[in-house]
Amino acid sequence: MTSGEDRLKLRPYTDHELTLTGERVGTAIRIALTGNADIHAIAPITVFLEQLHVESLRLGATEVLVDFQQLEFMNSSCLKSFVTWISGVSEAAPEQQYKIQFISNPELRWQRRSLHALSCFAADLVTVSTPL
Amino acid sequence: MDPIAYFELNFKPNVALVSVVRRFVSEFYERFLSDPDGTSRVALATHELLENAVKYSKDGETTLRIDVDTNSTPKTVRIKLRNRAEPENIAAIRAILDGIRAAPDAFTFYQQLIARQAKTREGSGLGLARICAEGEMTVTCAVLDDDMTVIEAVTAVGAGSQAWAKS
């Protein structure tokens, strides 16, 4: 049974274009972005990722799974929020760092190049997977 | 058929309209180009350029034109965005494009910029570099009458293009 302190405290976000959710999966945290991440989504995504990092450290998560399978598009400003988050993880003490795995949708072609750019930015932390 | 097929849109883009235009571009060129990867790159570049117009245009007035040269193999797509911009924004555009020209390749510059921008709180500054690196486009900027900025992003799509071979 999960105690209150072990529960993921990550506030979900929903508007007419975008939904952000998170759940704890064993020692990992899985977040999902659904919809369209354009200029209106910068602030919600930035806040969500800041909360995610705090919670990942508090819970000692070993990995964060980032599900992009239903993410239609992401602009460069939202992409930059991910860069800032990844940068924060890479600067954490080694024992606090966690792996980041992006789950992509091959039919959404922009994801291949954008996620490749993120994985090159932090090759030791970031991987990209595509479900079969 | 005329070898140049184009559409032109003259409007004052706002946040919501940028995604509307990107979706139109995506659906239209998916059928027109028969190249899903190329279409995705054109849609991405269109979105980034229009968002820049929303953020930095002096009067909001923007003209977007997308030409496709269907006579060439591979096909050439030319995205042109015209609007009025402040001198500091024109200087920022030129600094990014100079950086790309000076780098070994667009992706290397993009990675350097990502690392630099990771520490900043405001703005992304990644849009033009993303168009060049992820969109595999050549971007140029011309300024007419002091403040009329014309940004042009050009790429090859379809069979015979380098991006096609990688997709």
Interface residues (C-beta under 8 A of the other chain):
Chain A: E17 N36 D38 I39 H40 F73 N75 S76 S77 L79 K80 V83 T84 I86 S87 L108 R109 W110 R113 S114 A117 C120 F121
Chain B: V15 A16 V18 S19 R22 P36 D37 T39 S40 R41 A43 L44 H47 E48 E51 V54 K55 F107 Y110 Q111 I114 A115 Q117 A118 K119 G123 S124 G125 L126 G127 R130 A133 E134 S167
